[in-house]
Amino acid sequence: MSKTSTTDQEALDYHEFPQPGKISVETTKPVLTQKDLSLAYTPGVAVPCLEIEKNPENAYRYTSKKNLVAVISNGTAVLGLGNIGALASKPVMEGKGVLFKNFSGLDCFDIEVDTESVDRFCSVVMAIAPTFGGINLEDIKAPECFEIERRLVEELNIPVMHDDQHGTAVISAAGIINACKVTHRKIEDLKIVVVGAGAAAISCARLYRKLGAREIYMLDSKGVIHNGRSDLNAYKREFCAGGYMTHSEVFECADVVVGLSKPGTFTIEDIMTMANEPIVFTLANPTPEVFPNDVIEARPDAVVATGRSDFDNQVNNVLGFPFIFRGAMDVRARKINDEMKLAAAHALADLARTEVPKDICELYGKEIKFGKDYLIPKPFDKRLIVEISSAVAQAAIDSGASDMKGFDIKAYRKELAKILK
């Protein structure tokens, strides 16, 4: 497996120099003459304002709304860091803005909302929503994140998605689809163990069901979730086992384990009891539940994925959210529904099974082809924007999430191919 590393000082220097932070604002129109100034601001700016007042849809013609996404967090569940607060989450949110711009061409404002109140958070987001064409919620703790997303999806007519939930679900689902191809399994026959019961775990398990999985067991910090427990919230109860089961029992002969918890919540001993060619997704980040190289040493027949960038088969949300939002926003979808997420997962899986471009092999310094060590496309594959965004856009139209008429998928794919050139 490939391995790269950075030092703490390198990370600090990257964020501080040559100027603090990772994002800035650029203008798209010249302001070089008095006439430019009159058009950009007063008196010329009044004309599009009045057009938008007459018809709000004109905001997509005369402002940056169509290409502008908000990354919004309260910093209560920052990946690997926990509840560090709104301000401390800002480097992560700026980082999401960098990824949106570089991978899908979408512009981004990061917004850190300093509250843990669901009501206040939703109120703030609803009030600023007219600015944006889409809203990416980020690093909000469970179970509040479920209610926040539900309310915003219901109230707003632009795509809203909590990426910690659905990004991980889409990418890991693509990985499971292809792991089944490699190991000659069917998704409906899998015994899946999900370790963790937070936002990502619940959403992953839900999407696996949509894929066709029928046997899913979930573990939280107190053990197996089953219908004999009285300490479960409504979200956990969705995945109750029929009766009391032990940790060891759910791992015995399991085909898949997806770790979305913390180091040590499952072990090599658990993996040793799994079925032949176990599919082991150890996704805790930055320190996985079990390190991939330890899994391979103990079970050479295992198919392994991780959440880290320094190992093969990284379940990296950058493979999803930039392209999901790109497709959804380009067809003015009112929401991001299950059909769109499944379309993204299948498109990712399909892309990984095609021949890998030469430039990607050169970038990673090795031959890359579909198999145990390559289940999921690499983030720098420029085909992602075409394949994923077009699949999402088409699914939005087919499912009724978008009312766009006369959508030409072939023409759209050609336009997407131009974005990152």
N, C-alpha and C positions, 0 to 999 in steps of 0.2 A: 504494500500500500504506500502511496505517496505521502510525504510528510514535509510541511514547511512550518516555520515558526517566526514569531516576532517578539521583540523585547518590550517591556513596559515603556521604556524611554522612547523607543521608536514610535509607539502608539501615541505618546504625548506630543512628540515633535511633529508627527503627521497632523495632529489636530491644531497645533499652535502656529506653525509656520507654513508658508510665508505670511499668512494672516489667519487669525483665529477662526475656527469653524470650518464647515465643509460646503456651505452653500452661499450663493449671492443672488441678487436680482439683476436681470438684464432687460434692457428695453428692446422692443421689436420694431419701433418706428424711429426715424431720425428726428432730432430736435436741434437743427443746425441754423435755422433762419427764423425770422420773425413770423413768417407764415406757418412754419412747422409748429411754433409755439402756440399760435392761434388755433391750429387744428387739434393739437394734443390737449390743450386746456381751454381756457376761455378765449373766444366765445364758442369755438367749434364743438367742444365737448358736449354742449347742451343738446345738439341735434341727435346723437345716438341715445342720450338719456331719455329724450322725449319718445323716441321710437321704442325703447324698452318699456317705458311707462305704458304705451299703447298695447304692446304685445311682449310679455316677458320672454317668450322664445327668442326674441331678437337679441337677448344677452349672449346667445351662442354665436351670433353674427358679428357683434360689435365689441365684445370683450374677450378676455382670455379664459372665460369660464369653461369652454369646451375642452381645454387642454390642461386644466388646473385641478389638482387633487390635494386634499388636506390630509396630513398625517397627524392624528390627534391622540394624545395620551394623557393620563394622570400619573403615570410612573409608578403604579401600584404593583406591577408584576413584570419588571424588566428582566429579560432573559438572562438567567444565571446570576442576577443581582438582587432580585426580590423587590420589595417596596422601598425604593430609594427616593421617591417623590418626583413631582413634576419637573422641577428645574434640573435635577441630576439626570433625568431621562433625555434631556435635549440632545446630547451627542448621538444617541441612538436614533432619534426622530430626524435629525439632520441627515444621518446616514441613510435612512429610508428615502429621503428626498434625493440624495445622490443616486441611489439605485433606480428610482423611478425615472430620473432624467436620462441616465446613461443606458438603461436597458430597454426603455419603452418610449423615450422622448416626451414623457409627460412632465410638466412643470409641477412644482410642489411647494407648499407652505407647511412648515412644521408648527404645530400649536400645542403647547403644554398647558393643561387646565388644572389648576391647583385646588382640587377638591376630591374627596372620596365619596361624596354624596351622589347617588345615582340621579336624583331629581335635578340637582344643580348642574351636573355634567351634561345631562341631556338637554337642559334648558340652554346652556351655553352653545352647544353644538347646533341645535335647531336654529338659534338666533343668527349664527354666522354662516349657515349652510348655503344661502343664496350666492355666496362668493364662488362656490366650487361646483365642478362637474362630477365630483366623486369624493367620498370620505373613507379613508383607511384608518380604522381604529387600531390602536397598537398598545401592547403591554398594559392591559387592564386586567385586574385579578378576577378570578372566578369566586363566587357565582355572579357577582355584579355585572361582569362583562356580558353575560347572556341577556340580562334584562336591558342593559344599555343598548345592545345591538338590536334587540327586538323592537324597542320603542322607536329607535331612529329609523329602522327599515320601514316601520309602519307609518311614521309621520312624514318622511321625506320622499321626494320623487326623483332622487338621484341615487346611484349605487353606493351602498354602505357595506363595508365588510371589516370584521375584526380579523386581521391577518393571522394573529397567533392561533386562532381557532382554525380557520378555513385554509390558510396557506399550507400549514403543516398537513392538514387532511388531504388536500389535493396532491401534494408532492409525494407523500407516503403512499397514497392510494395508487399513484402511477408506479411506484416502486414495487408494491405488492402485485399489481397486474403483471409486471415483467418478471418478478421472482417466481410467479406461478408458471410463466412460460418456460423459464429456465429449469424448473424442477418438475414440470409436467403435472401440475396440479390444476384443479378448478376452484375458483374463488368460493363457490357455494359449498365446497367440501372442506374448507379450512376450519381448523380449530384455532382461534385467535385469542391471545392473551394481551390485554392492554394494561400496562403498569403505569398507574397515575390516573387521576380522576378530575383533573383541572380542565381549563378551557380547551386546550389542544386535544386532550385525551377524549373528552366527550364528543367533540366535533369529528375527530378521526373515526371513532367508533360508529357515529351516525353515518358518515360517508361510506364506510366499509359495508354497512348494511345496504345502502343504496346501490353499491356495486354488486351485491348479491350474497355477501357473507351471512351465514345463519347462526354460527356458533361463536359468540364473543363473550369472553369473561373479562371483568375489570377489577383491578385491585387499587385501593387507596392506601393511605398510611396506616389504616387499621386492619388491612387484610382484604380478603375477597369480598366483593359487594354481592350480597345475597338477600333474599326476601325475608330472612330471619332477623335482619338488623333493623333497629329503630332509630338509627342516627343518620339516616340518608336524606339528602335534599332531593327535590323532584328530578334534577338532572341525573343524579347517580342512580335513582330508581329505574331509569330507563334500561339499565344494564344489569339488573339483578339476576343472579343465578337462581335456579329453581329452588335449591335447598342449600343447607350448609355445606361449604366446600373449603378445604384447606389450600394454602398457597401451593404446596407440593402437588396436590391433586389437579389443579388447573394447568400446571406445567407439564404433567405427564402426557406424553404423546401429542403435545401441542405442535401445530405446524408453524405458527407465527407468534413471535412476541414483539410488541411495539412498546418500547420504553419511553415514557413521557413524564419522568419523575425526577429522581436524583440519584447520584452514585450509590450503588450497593442495594438498591431496592429489588433487584434480582441478581443472580449470581451464576458463575460457571456451573455450579452444581445443578441449578435449575435447568440450564441449557442442555446439560448432559442427559436429562430425562426426556427431552423433546423428541419428536419424530425424526426420521431420516431426513437429511438435507434441511435442517431447520432454517427458517427465515427469521433472522434476528436483526431488528431495527433498534439500535441502542441510541436514542435521540436526545438524551439530556445534554445540555450545553452550558458551559464549556467542557464539563467533565461528564462523560457518558456513564450510564449505569454500570456497564462493563466495557472495557476498551476493546475495539475490534480485533486487534492483534491477539489478545488473550482468547477471544472467542474462536478465532481461526486455529490457534494452537491446540485448543481443547477439542474443537469440532471442525476438522478440516473440510467436512462436507457442508458446512454452514454457508448460507448466503447472508452477507452482512451489510447493513447500511448504518450510517451515523449522522449526527447533526453537525459534525465538525468539517471544516474546509480542508483539513490536512490528511484526510483519509478518503478512499474511494467511496462512491455511492453516497455522496452527501445529500441528505434531505434538506435542501436549502430553499427557503421561501422565495428567494429572488427568482426561482424558476416559475413562480406563480403570479404573485401579486402585480408586478408591472404589466404583465400581458393580460391578466384577467381584467384589470381596470381599463387598459387600453381598449380591449374589445368591447367591454360594457359601455364605456363612455363614448366611443365612436358611433355606436348605434343608439345612443341616448336611452339606454336601459334604465328602468325605474328601480331595479333591484338586481342583486346577484343571487340567483336561485340555484337550487340543487342541480338542475339540468346544465347550467353553465359551469358549475364546479366539476361535474362528471365529464363534461366535454373537455375541460382543461386537463383532467387526469388522463383521459384516454389519448388526447393529442400528445401529451408528454411521453406516455408509454410508447406510442407509435413512433415518435421521433427517435427515441433511443434505439429502436430496432432497425433504423436505416443506417446507411453507410456514414461514418463520421467524417466530416470535412478534414482535409489535410492540414489546414491551418490550426484546427483544434488539437490534432495529434502533435503538431510541432510545439504548440503553446505548452502542452503538458509533458512534452519530451518523451512520448512513448506511443506505440500503436494502441488505438482504442477501438474496440468493437464490442458489440452486444454480447453479454454473458454475465457471469456471477459478479465480476468487478465493474460492470458498466450496465446498470439497470435504469439509470436516470441520466438525461442529457447534462452536459456541462453548462455552467451559467454563461459562458462566453460564446456559445453557439448562436450565431446571428439568425439562424432559422427559427429560433424560439418565438420571436415577435410575430412572424408570419403564421406559424402553425397554431400557436396557443391563442393568440388574439382573434384570429379568424374563426377558430372553433368556438370560442366564447361568444363572439358576435353573432354567429349563425344560430347558436343555441338560444341566445337571448330573443332573437326574432322568432324562431320555431316554437319557443315556449310561451310567447306572449309577453315577455318582460320588456320588449321593445315594440313600438308601433311603427317603426320605420318602414316606409313603403319602397318597393323597387330596389331592395338591397341586392347588389351585384357582388357576390363573393369573390369572383375572379378579379374584378377591378379593385376590390378592397385589398386582396392579397398583394397586388402590385403596388398599391400605395404604402402598405406596411413595409414592404421590402426597401422602400426609399428612405424610411425614417432614420435608420442607423448608418446609412452610407456616408 
